Amino acid sequence: MHREAAMDPVSGSPWASVPGNRLLPIRVSTEPAGTEWTPENPAEEPVSPTARAMEDIGIYIVVTIGLDTPIKLSIFRAGIESLLARCPRLGCIQVADGSSNGGARWARTAVNAEDHMIVPRLDGAAVAADPDKAVEDYVASLSTLPMDRSRALLEFHLLDFPTSEAASTVAVRVHHAYGDGMSLMALLMMSTRNAAADTKARPATPPRRRRPSRTGAIYASRRRPPLSTGALALVTWVWSYLVLAWNTASDVAYFAATILFLSDPRTLFKRADDDEFHAKRFVHRSLSLDDVMFLKSSMNCTVNDVLVAVTSAALSRYYFRKSGDTNTSKICLRSLLPVNTRPATSLQTYVNVIESDKRNEVTWGNKLGYIILSFYLAMHEDPLAYIRKAKKVLDRKKRSLEVILTYKIGLIFTKFFGVKVGTSIFRRLFARTTIVFSNMVGPAEQVELCGHPVAFLAPSVYGIPEALIIHYQSYRSTIKIILSVDEDKFPDYHQLLDDFDQTLTVMKDAASRLSTSTKND
């Protein structure tokens, strides 16, 4: 049967004594996976340098998934079994490959779906008094609990009681070494179907008007224009390469300086330089995707421009209120922004390739480059000034190969100088920046997870030594803002969520007035 985690009868805490997994012997299988989404012999596949670094740092993904129905254990178990069959990588663990350089490989283990299903027995009084808080507290406890290293590092925590947003909740915890956001979201879409349909059609991604285009230097075509177009076109083409080279060189130099010595100023957002463990709390708020799209259209920018602007404005609002600082000059905080380097132009395209005969051409795992993105703490009378500034910064970043070079540099250093060197690079980046920021596009239609309709998706991570991690996740007509915060650093995290909500409303109202004024003119 599924495993249960009991509450602490003394403290009354709904999560205090959730036990760790019991150890089991490792059984390695070397049978080929056939047509499954892995190499022909997954037990012999080496662990990538990035995955080894993720393992060494200890970065985990936690996804809080609200369901529209109570959980039916038998149906959910069958769904997990199907998921593991579709993606054998999730049934693997990292083991030493016996080489002299201390390498590692993925080894298949015997997987029992019920071993990965955890049904905690929470304090009934705490759940009845505030079910939302009970879920929040339990999910927060996951950042403090180890996982059983002899099993595949994948857990489904089933919280079968209603909250304000869902009839039940599933908290999925998986090690980041298994994959990045794109590959795991693609796996989710492979394992779900349109909840409104009787067929097994895959859920749709946002329509073209809502799908952010993959723009930037690594996606752009740079063919030389024909001579018939004239000298000006040729000069423009040459100039674009010069700009690309200059921006790339300056960005890589800035990246290297950050690794070596350049650090953000000490603010209330930045954790103290220490090696102590800090428990994480995962909180989220639903924002209107239509409001974001309205701002995108009104300001002639991208969704990412809007989200970066909302983040900058919300952090500014929080900072100046908390600090009481009357100096309204700009304060620059830098975020580490992971970017998917895969060539697929959309999530649905990626899923289609996986499910086609070309699935072996798809790389599972972590294919992430990194951008150091600046956020400015400033007080602007015009709320739309944040969007103009964000657009300017991101347009500059798109004319650079920073993403692909940082990805390659990370691979090279980890491969040739060892995991410790690669890990130290990541740790220095985290220590010298202030925020980790990411945005992920999800399904535009309601989907089912293991036979249960999904109400919302709220992914986040822990293990990264940052006091504040910000994720955006779109799903249907909403976009979730998810914060992973140090509990001791942000005791008023709900106020910070309010700042994001209020900032988006203020920006939408300002854009509405601007649109009305323009029409009148």
C-alpha positions in Angstrom: 0.0 0.0 0.0 1.0 3.7 -0.2 3.1 5.1 2.5 1.6 7.2 5.3 3.2 10.0 7.2 1.7 10.7 10.7 1.3 14.0 12.4 3.1 14.9 15.6 0.6 14.3 18.4 2.6 16.4 20.9 3.3 19.6 18.9 0.0 19.4 16.9 2.0 20.3 13.8 0.5 18.8 10.6 4.0 18.2 9.3 6.5 18.0 12.1 7.1 14.3 12.2 6.7 13.2 8.6 9.2 10.4 8.4 11.8 9.9 5.7 11.6 7.1 3.3 12.9 3.7 4.5 16.0 2.4 2.7 15.7 -0.4 0.2 18.4 -2.4 -1.6 19.3 -1.1 -5.1 18.4 -3.4 -8.0 19.9 -2.3 -11.3 18.3 -3.4 -14.6 20.2 -3.2 -17.9 17.3 -4.2 -20.1 16.9 -1.8 -23.1 14.0 0.6 -23.0 12.9 -0.1 -26.6 10.9 2.9 -27.9 10.7 4.7 -24.6 12.0 8.3 -24.3 15.5 7.4 -23.3 18.6 5.9 -25.0 18.4 2.2 -26.0 20.2 1.2 -22.8 19.4 3.8 -20.1 21.3 1.9 -17.5 24.5 2.8 -19.3 23.8 6.4 -20.0 26.3 8.7 -18.3 25.0 11.5 -16.1 25.4 14.8 -17.7 27.7 17.4 -16.2 24.8 19.7 -15.4 22.9 16.9 -13.7 25.9 16.0 -11.6 26.2 19.6 -10.5 22.5 19.6 -9.6 23.1 16.5 -7.6 26.1 17.9 -5.8 24.3 21.2 -4.9 21.1 19.3 -4.0 18.4 21.2 -6.0 14.9 19.9 -5.9 11.7 20.8 -7.8 8.5 21.1 -5.8 5.2 21.4 -7.8 2.0 22.1 -5.9 -0.9 20.9 -8.1 -4.5 21.7 -7.2 -7.1 19.1 -8.3 -10.8 19.7 -9.0 -11.9 16.4 -7.5 -11.0 14.3 -4.4 -8.1 11.9 -4.9 -8.9 8.3 -5.9 -5.8 6.4 -4.9 -6.3 3.4 -7.3 -6.7 5.7 -10.3 -3.8 7.9 -9.2 -1.6 4.9 -8.7 -2.4 3.7 -12.2 -1.5 7.1 -13.6 1.9 7.1 -11.9 2.6 3.6 -13.2 1.8 4.8 -16.7 4.0 7.9 -16.2 7.0 5.7 -15.1 6.5 3.4 -18.1 6.5 6.4 -20.5 9.7 7.9 -19.0 12.1 5.3 -17.6 14.5 8.1 -16.6 12.3 8.8 -13.6 12.9 5.2 -12.5 16.7 5.7 -12.4 19.2 6.8 -9.8 22.8 8.0 -10.1 25.5 5.5 -9.4 29.3 5.6 -9.8 30.5 4.3 -13.1 33.8 2.9 -11.8 35.9 5.2 -13.9 39.1 6.8 -12.6 37.6 10.3 -12.9 34.8 9.5 -10.5 32.1 9.7 -13.2 28.4 8.6 -12.7 25.7 6.9 -14.8 22.0 6.5 -14.6 21.0 3.1 -13.3 17.5 1.6 -13.5 16.0 0.5 -10.3 12.9 -1.6 -9.5 10.1 0.9 -9.0 6.9 0.3 -7.1 4.5 3.2 -7.7 3.1 2.9 -4.1 6.5 3.6 -2.7 6.4 7.0 -4.2 2.9 7.9 -3.0 2.8 9.5 0.4 -0.5 10.2 2.2 0.2 12.2 5.4 -2.1 12.0 8.4 -2.4 15.6 9.3 -3.8 17.2 12.5 -7.5 17.3 11.8 -8.0 20.4 13.9 -5.3 22.3 12.0 -6.8 21.3 8.7 -10.4 22.3 9.7 -9.2 25.6 11.1 -7.3 26.7 8.0 -6.8 24.1 5.2 -4.8 26.6 3.0 -2.3 27.1 5.8 -2.2 23.3 6.4 -1.2 22.7 2.8 1.3 25.6 2.8 2.9 24.3 6.0 3.1 20.7 4.8 4.7 21.7 1.4 7.1 23.9 3.3 8.2 20.9 5.3 9.4 19.1 2.2 12.4 21.4 2.0 13.6 20.1 5.4 13.1 16.4 4.7 15.7 14.1 3.0 14.8 11.7 0.2 15.6 8.0 0.1 18.7 7.9 -2.2 18.2 4.2 -2.9 15.0 4.9 -4.7 14.2 7.1 -7.7 14.0 10.7 -6.3 10.3 11.3 -7.1 7.5 11.7 -4.6 3.8 12.4 -4.8 2.4 13.8 -1.5 -1.4 13.4 -1.6 -3.4 15.9 0.5 -7.0 14.8 0.1 -9.0 17.7 1.6 -10.5 20.9 0.0 -8.9 24.3 0.1 -10.0 27.7 -1.3 -8.6 26.8 -4.7 -9.0 23.1 -5.1 -10.8 20.0 -3.9 -7.5 18.3 -3.2 -3.8 18.9 -3.6 -0.8 17.0 -4.8 2.7 18.1 -4.0 5.2 16.6 -6.4 8.9 16.6 -5.3 11.6 15.5 -7.8 15.3 16.0 -8.0 16.3 18.7 -10.5 18.9 16.3 -12.0 16.1 14.5 -13.8 15.3 17.5 -15.9 14.6 21.2 -16.3 11.3 23.0 -16.4 10.8 22.4 -20.2 11.4 18.7 -20.1 9.3 18.1 -16.9 6.4 20.3 -18.3 6.5 18.3 -21.5 6.4 15.1 -19.4 3.3 16.5 -17.6 1.6 17.2 -20.9 2.5 13.7 -22.1 0.9 12.2 -19.0 -2.3 14.2 -19.2 -5.2 14.8 -21.6 -7.8 17.4 -22.3 -10.1 17.2 -19.3 -13.1 18.4 -21.3 -12.7 15.8 -24.0 -13.6 12.1 -24.1 -10.6 11.4 -26.4 -7.0 11.1 -25.3 -6.0 14.3 -27.2 -3.1 16.2 -25.7 -3.8 19.5 -24.0 -3.2 22.6 -26.1 -0.6 25.2 -25.4 -1.6 28.8 -25.6 -2.9 29.9 -29.1 -0.6 31.9 -31.3 -1.8 35.2 -29.9 -0.7 34.1 -26.5 2.4 32.0 -27.3 5.6 34.0 -26.6 7.8 33.8 -29.6 11.4 32.5 -29.1 13.3 35.6 -30.1 16.9 36.4 -29.7 20.3 35.8 -31.2 20.4 32.0 -30.6 17.0 31.6 -32.5 17.5 34.2 -35.3 18.3 33.4 -38.9 21.4 35.4 -40.0 21.6 34.7 -43.7 23.4 37.4 -45.8 20.9 39.4 -47.7 21.2 39.2 -51.5 23.3 41.9 -53.2 20.2 43.1 -55.1 18.8 44.5 -51.9 21.4 47.2 -51.9 24.4 48.4 -49.8 22.2 49.6 -46.9 20.9 46.1 -46.2 24.4 44.6 -46.4 25.7 47.2 -43.9 22.8 46.5 -41.6 23.5 42.8 -41.7 27.2 43.4 -40.9 26.3 45.8 -38.2 24.0 43.3 -36.5 27.0 40.9 -36.3 29.2 43.6 -34.8 26.5 44.4 -32.2 26.0 40.7 -31.4 29.8 40.2 -30.9 30.1 43.3 -28.7 27.1 42.4 -26.5 28.2 38.8 -26.2 31.7 39.7 -25.2 30.5 42.3 -22.6 27.9 39.9 -21.2 30.4 37.0 -20.9 32.9 39.3 -19.2 30.2 40.5 -16.8 29.3 36.9 -16.1 32.9 36.0 -15.4 33.3 39.1 -13.2 30.3 37.9 -11.2 31.8 34.5 -10.6 35.1 36.0 -9.6 34.3 39.1 -7.5 31.3 41.2 -8.5 28.5 41.0 -5.9 25.1 42.7 -5.4 24.7 45.2 -2.6 23.4 44.0 0.7 19.6 44.6 0.9 16.7 43.0 2.7 16.3 40.6 -0.3 19.8 39.2 -0.1 20.7 36.4 2.3 23.7 36.7 4.6 26.9 34.9 3.4 26.6 31.8 5.5 26.5 28.0 4.9 23.6 27.5 7.3 20.5 25.6 6.1 17.4 27.9 5.6 14.0 26.3 5.4 11.9 27.3 2.4 8.3 28.3 2.2 6.4 28.1 -1.1 3.5 30.5 -1.6 1.6 31.5 -4.7 -1.1 33.8 -6.0 -3.2 33.7 -9.2 -2.9 36.7 -11.5 -5.0 37.4 -14.6 -3.3 36.3 -17.8 -5.7 38.6 -19.7 -4.3 41.6 -17.8 -0.8 40.5 -18.7 -1.8 40.2 -22.4 -3.5 43.5 -22.3 -0.3 45.2 -21.0 1.7 43.3 -23.7 -0.5 44.7 -26.5 -0.8 48.2 -25.0 3.0 48.6 -24.6 4.0 46.7 -27.7 6.2 44.4 -25.8 6.5 40.7 -24.8 5.0 38.7 -21.9 8.5 38.5 -20.4 8.9 42.2 -20.5 5.6 42.6 -18.6 6.6 40.0 -16.0 10.0 41.5 -15.4 8.4 44.9 -15.0 5.8 43.6 -12.6 8.6 42.0 -10.6 10.8 45.1 -10.5 7.8 47.3 -9.4 6.6 44.8 -6.8 10.0 44.4 -5.3 10.4 48.2 -5.3 7.1 48.7 -3.5 8.0 46.1 -0.9 11.5 47.4 -0.4 10.7 51.1 0.1 7.8 50.2 2.5 9.9 47.8 4.6 13.1 49.8 4.7 11.6 53.2 5.1 14.3 54.4 2.7 13.5 57.8 1.3 16.3 57.7 -1.3 14.5 57.0 -4.5 17.6 56.6 -6.6 17.9 53.3 -8.5 19.2 50.3 -6.7 20.3 47.5 -9.0 19.6 43.9 -7.9 20.6 41.1 -10.3 18.8 37.9 -10.9 20.0 34.7 -12.4 17.6 33.8 -15.2 17.7 30.2 -16.5 16.8 30.0 -20.2 15.9 26.8 -22.1 18.4 26.4 -25.0 16.4 23.8 -26.9 15.5 24.8 -30.5 11.8 23.9 -30.2 9.7 27.1 -30.7 6.9 25.9 -28.4 6.2 23.4 -25.7 3.6 21.6 -27.9 6.3 21.3 -30.7 8.6 19.7 -28.1 5.9 17.2 -27.0 5.0 16.4 -30.6 8.7 15.5 -31.3 8.9 13.4 -28.2 5.8 11.4 -29.3 6.9 11.0 -32.9 9.5 8.6 -34.4 12.1 11.3 -33.7 11.9 11.0 -29.9 15.6 9.8 -29.8 16.6 13.3 -31.1 15.1 14.9 -28.0 17.5 15.5 -25.1 16.1 14.8 -21.7 17.6 16.5 -18.7 18.8 20.0 -18.1 19.5 22.2 -21.2 19.8 25.5 -19.4 21.8 28.6 -20.2 21.9 31.6 -17.9 21.4 35.3 -18.1 22.3 37.8 -15.4 19.3 40.1 -15.5 19.1 43.4 -13.6 16.1 44.5 -11.6 16.0 48.1 -10.5 14.4 49.2 -7.2 13.0 52.7 -8.0 10.0 54.7 -7.4 8.3 55.9 -10.6 5.3 58.2 -10.8 4.3 56.4 -14.0 3.8 52.7 -13.4 4.4 52.0 -17.1 8.0 53.3 -16.8 8.9 49.8 -15.3 7.7 48.2 -18.5 9.7 50.5 -20.7 12.8 49.9 -18.7 12.3 46.1 -18.7 11.8 46.1 -22.5 15.0 48.1 -23.0 17.0 45.7 -20.8 15.5 42.5 -22.4 15.8 43.8 -26.0 19.5 44.3 -25.3 19.8 40.7 -23.9 18.2 39.3 -27.0 21.1 40.6 -29.1 23.6 38.5 -27.3 24.8 34.9 -27.2 25.2 34.9 -23.4 22.7 32.1 -23.0 24.4 29.6 -25.2 27.9 30.5 -24.1 27.1 30.2 -20.4 25.5 26.8 -21.1 28.6 25.6 -22.9 31.0 27.1 -20.4 29.2 25.3 -17.6 29.4 22.0 -19.5 33.1 22.4 -20.3 34.2 23.3 -16.8 32.2 20.5 -15.2 33.4 17.9 -17.7 37.1 18.8 -17.8 37.7 20.2 -14.3 35.3 18.0 -12.3 31.9 18.4 -10.6 33.4 20.3 -7.7 34.6 23.1 -10.0 31.3 23.2 -11.9 29.4 23.3 -8.6 31.6 26.1 -7.2 30.7 28.2 -10.3 27.0 27.8 -9.6 27.4 28.5 -5.9 29.4 31.7 -6.7 26.7 32.9 -9.1 24.0 32.2 -6.5 26.0 33.9 -3.7 26.7 37.1 -5.7 23.3 37.6 -7.2 20.1 38.3 -5.3 17.2 36.5 -7.1 16.5 33.5 -9.2 13.7 34.3 -11.8 12.0 32.1 -14.3 8.8 32.0 -16.5 7.1 28.9 -17.9 4.3 28.5 -20.4 1.7 25.8 -19.5 -1.4 24.3 -21.1 -4.2 26.7 -22.2 -6.9 24.1 -21.5 -7.7 22.2 -18.4 -5.8 19.0 -18.2 -6.0 15.9 -16.1 -3.2 14.4 -13.9 -3.5 10.7 -13.3 -7.2 10.9 -14.0 -7.9 14.0 -11.9 -8.7 17.4 -13.4 -6.1 20.0 -12.6 -7.2 23.3 -11.0 -3.8 25.0 -10.9 0.0 24.5 -11.2 2.5 26.1 -8.9 6.1 24.9 -9.5 9.1 26.1 -7.5 12.5 24.9 -6.3 14.7 24.7 -3.2 18.3 23.9 -2.5 19.4 27.1 -4.3 21.2 29.4 -1.8 19.0 32.4 -2.6 16.6 34.0 -0.1 14.0 34.7 -2.8 13.2 32.6 -5.9 10.4 33.9 -8.3 8.5 31.7 -10.7 5.7 32.5 -13.1 3.6 29.6 -14.5 0.7 30.1 -16.9 -2.2 27.7 -17.0 -5.6 28.3 -18.7 -6.6 31.9 -18.1 -4.3 32.6 -15.2 -0.7 33.0 -14.4 0.7 32.0 -11.1 3.3 34.0 -9.3 5.1 31.5 -7.0 7.6 32.6 -4.4 10.2 30.3 -2.7 11.3 32.3 0.3 13.5 31.9 3.3 11.0 31.8 6.2 13.3 33.8 8.5 14.0 36.4 5.9 10.4 37.0 4.7 8.0 36.5 7.6 5.5 38.7 5.8 5.6 36.8 2.5 1.9 37.3 1.9 2.4 41.0 1.8 5.0 40.5 -0.8 2.4 38.5 -2.8 0.0 41.3 -2.4 2.5 43.7 -3.9 2.7 41.6 -7.1 -1.1 41.5 -7.3 -1.5 45.2 -6.7 1.3 46.2 -9.0 -0.3 44.4 -12.0 -3.6 46.1 -11.2 -2.0 49.5 -11.1 -0.2 48.9 -14.4 -3.3 47.7 -16.1 -5.2 50.8 -15.0 -2.5 53.0 -16.2 -2.4 51.3 -19.6 -6.2 51.6 -19.8 -6.0 55.3 -19.2 -3.2 55.6 -21.8 -5.2 53.6 -24.3 -8.3 55.8 -23.7 -6.2 59.0 -24.0 -4.6 57.8 -27.3 -8.0 57.0 -28.8 -9.3 60.4 -27.7 -6.3 62.2 -29.3 
